[in-house]
């Protein structure tokens, strides 16, 4: 499981959407829970891929750095430092060139060798 999760994070850092999507179950549940933006949820690999392709263009660079990973039989919690530089102005008022720094936790569930759920908390 750790290899799958680290492979996903590596693909994310490299903006390699096809490699990210290849690790996902067809019925992936993706949740992003933010203390400022609320909750966003997707319920399929196709929806995830569309969002990932859009998001790639928002950043000139982005990186998730694993601080800590603990795993059970079918799930893992990963504490992540996130650093990104915006490539364009965003509707929420953030400007191109601005750097974002966040710390969060992602919960990954893996079933039959594919990521079936990702819940990001920041």
N, C-alpha and C positions, 0 to 999 in steps of 0.2 A: 504494500500500500504506500509506504513512504516513497518508493521509487516513482510511482504514478503521480503522487502529489508534487514532488520536486520537479518531475518532468513538466507538469502543468505550469508551475511557477516559472520555470526556465523558459517555456514557450511564451508565457505572458510577458516576461521581461524582454524577450526578443521580438515582441509584436508578431509572433508567428501564430496567427489565428487558426490556420489549418491544423497545426500540431496541437493546439489547445483543444479544438473541437474533436479531434481523433481520440482523445482520452475520455470523452464524455459519453454517458449513456444516452440513448435516443430520447428518453423521458427525463432528462436532467431537470432538477429543480434548482434554480439559482435565486438566492435572496441577497439583497444588499440592505442592511439595516444601519441607518446613519442617525447619529444624535442630532443632526441638523436638517436632514432631508427626508426623514421618514423611511418607509419600507418600499422597496421595489422588488417584484417577483416575476420570474420567467419560468415557463413550464415545459420547454422542449429544447432540444439541441438547435433547431432552426432559429428559434427566438434568441437563444444565447449567441449564436453565430452572427446574427444581424446586429445585435448590440456590440459585440466584440469588434466587428468590422467598423462600425461607426466610431467607437471609442479610440481605436488606434490613431485616428487623425487628430484627436484632441491634444495629444502629447508629443513633444519632440523627443522626449525620453521619459521612461518610467521604469521603476524597479521595485520589486517586492523582495525584502530581505528577511529571511526566516530567523527569528530570534530563538524560538523554542517550538518543538513539535512533540506531541504526545499522542500515542495511538492506541486504540482498542482493536477489537476483532474486525469491525466494519466501519469505523469512524476514527478521525484524527482531528485534533485541535492544533492550530498553528498560530502562534503569535508572530505578527508581521510588522516590520517597519516599512512604510511606503513612501517613496520619494518620486516626484514627477515634476516635469517642467511643461507648462502649457504651450502648445503650438499655436493656439488661436484664442480669441476672446470667447468666453462662455456666457450664455444667457443669465447666469446667476451673478454676473458682475466680475468674475475673475478674469484677469487679463493675460494675453499672450506674453510669454516670458516669465510669468510668475511661477514660483516653485511651491509645490505642495509637499507637506511632510505630515504624515499621519501614523499613528500606531493603531493596530486593530487585531482582531482575531478572526480567523476563518475556520469554519468547521467543514470538513470534507467527509462525505460518506462514499464508500467504494463497494460496489457489488459486482461480482463476476468480472473483475478486472477493469471496470469502467467507473468513473466518477458519476454517482447518481444524484448527489446533492452537494451544493456549495452554499454556505451561509456566511456572508461577510458582515462583520460588525465593526463599525468605526465611529 
